Structures are given as C-alpha cells and as structure tokens.
Amino acid sequence: DHEGNPPQEEVRIPEIPEWASGEWTDWKWNTMLIEGSNCREIIDNVTDMAHFFYIHFGLPTYFKNVFEGHVASQYLHNVGRPD
C-alpha cells in the first residue's frame, strides 16, 4: 500500500508456524526496475500473444491471462520456432 496501510484481511499472507521451524529456506524477493516505459506498454506486452513469436522466438500453443481481484496470472505453453 503506497500509504503504508496493512493489507486487507482477504489478501493477508497467513501465518504458517512450520515456516519458522528452520526446515524451509528464507523468502527471496526479486525486483526489477523498468525505466523508460509507460505502464500501459507493460500491460500491452503481457496481453499480446503474437509478440512471443517475434520477440521471444517462441510459438505459443496455449495462452490465457486470468485477472482475479488484485492477482494477475498468465498461462503460456510454447515451443521453439523452427528457425
């Protein structure tokens, strides 16, 4: 939350006592700063299935975006281009 408020109850990560047992690895957070792009371009990139062929050299065989509340998921199966 940009105002520093705690998360709403329905999106709060539950406390898992076993996590602190020492049998699990610590969380690892990765961030990526994208400069020089409008946020709209990033969304367009996510939803543009055709660009995978030309930009990522992959041929999508299955592609689906699912938006549920604050969560966005992308399901993609692809194969390499023949060239």
NORNOR-V392149 format. One record per residue. N is the residue number from 1. SS is DSSP state (H for helix, E for strand, L for the rest). PHI is phi in radians with two decimals (* if undefined). OMEGA is omega in whole degrees, 0 to 359 (NA if undefined). Layout:
n=[N,N]
ss=[SS,SS]
phi=[PHI,PHI]
omega=[OMEGA,OMEGA]
This chain:
n=[1,2,3,4,5,6,7,8,9,10,11,12,13,14,15,16,17,18,19,20,21,22,23,24,25,26,27,28,29,30,31,32,33,34,35,36,37,38,39,40,41,42,43,44,45,46,47,48,49,50,51,52,53,54,55,56,57,58,59,60,61,62,63,64,65,66,67,68,69,70,71,72,73,74,75,76,77,78,79,80,81,82,83]
ss=[L,L,L,L,L,L,L,L,H,H,H,L,L,L,L,L,H,H,H,H,H,L,L,L,L,L,L,L,L,L,L,L,L,L,L,L,L,L,H,H,H,H,H,H,H,H,H,L,L,L,H,H,H,H,H,L,L,E,E,E,E,E,E,E,E,E,E,E,L,L,E,E,E,E,E,E,E,E,E,E,L,L,L]
phi=[*,-1.16,-1.72,1.44,-1.30,-1.21,-1.16,-1.16,-0.97,-1.25,-2.04,-1.24,-1.26,-1.21,-1.29,-2.08,-0.99,-1.10,-1.05,-1.48,-1.29,1.58,-1.56,-2.08,-1.36,-1.29,-1.09,-2.22,-1.85,-1.99,-2.20,-2.39,-1.61,-1.87,-1.86,1.44,-2.14,-1.33,-0.99,-1.12,-1.13,-1.16,-1.11,-1.04,-1.11,-1.13,-1.61,-1.63,-1.09,-1.10,-1.18,-1.05,-1.14,-1.50,-1.61,-1.79,1.00,-2.11,-1.85,-1.12,-1.87,-2.67,-2.62,-2.69,-1.90,-2.21,-2.01,-2.22,1.05,-1.56,-1.87,-2.03,-2.23,-2.13,-2.00,-2.45,-2.06,-2.57,-2.16,-1.19,-1.14,-1.16,-1.63]
omega=[183,178,178,179,177,180,175,186,184,178,180,177,183,176,180,185,182,182,182,183,182,179,183,176,180,175,175,181,176,176,178,177,179,181,175,178,174,181,179,179,179,178,178,180,181,186,183,182,185,184,180,180,186,185,185,178,178,178,181,174,176,183,178,172,179,178,180,182,182,184,175,179,176,178,185,170,177,176,179,176,180,180,NA]
